[in-house]
Every structure is written in structure tokens, then in C-alpha cells.
Amino acid sequence: MAKIKLYLDEDISHTVAEVLRSRGYDVLSAHQMGMRSRADDEQLDYAVENEWTLIAFNARHLAPLVKKLHEEGHDHFGVVVSNQISLSEMVQLVIEMLKVCKVENLKNSLVWLQSFK
């Protein structure tokens, strides 16, 4: 079974990726991939190309991009959006999400991270 691979947008602290990786999760951040200061559509395209689930704070910008992908018949590996929350709450909610979700749960979905409280 495929594992969920996460890609964190630049607005999310790279420390979140470090903490999650230290707990055995497959997580990369825009910071370490040289993707800082890139537009939301570029971040999403990068995640799609690499079969990663994108996690970001900017739902307002990403929701229309996800809709456009769907309308154009393109698959993606999920977009998880969140309010801006503390580092510890972000780590906790992502872990809760990873406990219950599988790749197929997130594929082609736009998910609200706070639903995993």
C-alpha cells in the first residue's frame, strides 16, 4: 500500500516537516525543495508532478486551482488546507489525519485539516 507523501507550502514552518520526519512520516517542505516565493499554482503543480499531498494555509487561492484541475480532468494527490495555527497544533492535526487517511482518501480531494480534531 502506498504511503501518503506530504509537501508543505512555504507558509508552513519547515520545522513542521522536520518534526513529522523525525516521527517516520514522508514529508518535504517548499523551503528544502527550493520552492520558496513560488505562486500557489506552481506549488500545486510541483506537488502534482511529484505525487505529493500539498498542505497549505491559503484555501482561498487553492480551492479554485483544485476546481480547475478537476474541470480539466487532471488528477492530484490531495490538497489539505488549514487556518494558520501553531506549530504544535499543525503537527498534531497532520498526525491525526495520517492515522485515518490513505492515499485514496486524499486523491483528488480538498480537505480541511481542522476536520481531524
N, C-alpha and C positions, 0 to 999 in steps of 0.2 A: 504494500500500500504506500502510495506517495505521501511524503510529509509536506506540510504547509511550509512554504518558504516566504518569509516576510521581508518587505522592503519599506523602510521608514523614510518618509518625506523629510526634507531638511528642517522643517519647523519642529520636528520631534528631536529632542536631545539624543546625541549619539550614545550617551550613557545608557539610555533605554536598550539600545541594541547590545551594548556590552553586557549589561545585567542579564538579558534574556539568553545571550550566547553562553554565558557562564552557567546557565541552568540547562544547557543542552539543546536550545532551540536554534533553528536555522534562520538567522536574522542579519540583514545588512542595512546600512543607512546611506542616505544620499551623501552624507559627509565623507564616508570612506570610499564611495564609488566615484568621487569627483563630479557629483551632480548638484552641487550647491548652486543657488541662484538660477536654476532652470525653471521654466514655466511649468504649470501643472500638467499641461498636455504632454510635455516632454517627460516629466516624471512618470506619468501613466504609461506612455509608450515604452519607456525603459523597463518598467515593471512587466508589461505585457510581453515584450521581446524575451525577457529572461524567465518568464513563467513564475513571477513572484506576486504575492498578495501585497498591495500597497496599503499602508496605513498613513493617514494624514489628518490634520486638523481642519482643512479647508473644504468642507462639504459643499459649500455654496458654489465653488468652482468645479469640483469634481463630479457632482451629480449630473450636470449637463454633458460632461465628457463621457461618462459611463452610458448615459442615454444614447449619445451619438454612436458609440461603439456598438450598442445593441441594434440600433436602427440600421447600421451599415453591415450587420451580420458578423462582426468581429468578436471573438472570444477574449476573455481576460480571466485572470485568476483571483479576482475579487478585489474590492476596494472597501476598506474599513475606515470609517470617518469617526471623529471624536470631537467633543468640546476640548478646549485647552484645559488640561488637568495636570496635577502634579506628577512628577516622575514616578513616585511610588504607586500612585493610583493607576497610571498608564501600564506599568509592569504588571500589576495585579490583574487588571482587566484583560490584558492581552493573554496572560496565562490562563485565565478562566475561559476565554474564547478558544484557545488552543486545546483545552481539555475536552471541549464538546464539539468542536468543528472538525470536519475532514475537508480535504481539498474540494471534493464535490459539493460540499455545503457552501463554499465561498465562490466557486467558479461562476462567473457572470453575475455576481451579486454585489449590491451596495449595502453594506452592513453598518449599523450604528453600534459603536463599541460599548456605549453605556447600557446596551440591552443585555450585557453579560454580568451586570451587578448581581 
